[in-house]
């Protein structure tokens, strides 16, 4: 069970050099149903407005190569961290403050 702790979150962000970053995260397998393609499009738009945005993708799957290619094409490679599911992904919960589904992100961008 995950329990939010501001102290642990700040410590982990500092450890990873993310103290002043807008950290957006997604945990899920790289398959069509998860729509990583759209997530990368949204993140690209966020990056136009927020220089400090980073994206953490945790998962694996058959579309991982396609997503990496798209990230490179859009020049987002330095703003992306890709971790496999074998990593201790609970640690990454401490890095972002809010959880968004894609429809909510769409509304957020409209208000941004």
Order of alpha helices (4+ residues) and beta strands (2+ residues): alpha-beta-alpha-beta-alpha-beta-alpha-alpha
